[in-house]
Amino acid sequence: MVMECNIDARGKALRLFGGLASIVGGLCIAGVAYLDIVELPYLWYASAGLLAGGSLGVFEGWSGWCVARAMGIWTPI
């Protein structure tokens, strides 16, 4: 499968900055979980989800290739 650019500059910027915000949020939640500031058993899962989703968003913004659009799903941006 060839990854051709399927989003414009506005979509790239939105995915890149959204991904970076998710990574920062995931790191903050991981810090809270590590320091036991809040004792929630599933806080590590939330952190891992934000880090994984943020990494995908940064990759999409960097490469210009959107997974949802590649599967045929219309995205408004």
NORQUI-V477552 format. One record per backbone hydrogen bond with DSSP energy under -1.0 kcal/mol. NH is the residue of the N-H (numbers start at 1). CO is the residue of the C=O. If there is no record, write none. Layout:
# NORQUI-V477552
nh:co
NH:CO
NH:CO
This chain:
# NORQUI-V477552
nh:co
4:2
6:64
7:64
12:8
13:9
14:10
15:11
16:12
17:13
18:14
19:15
20:16
21:17
22:18
23:19
24:20
25:21
26:22
27:23
28:24
29:25
30:26
31:27
32:28
33:29
34:30
35:31
37:32
40:38
43:40
46:42
47:43
48:44
49:45
50:46
51:47
52:48
53:49
54:50
55:51
56:52
57:53
58:54
59:55
60:56
61:57
62:58
63:59
64:60
70:66
71:67
72:69
73:68
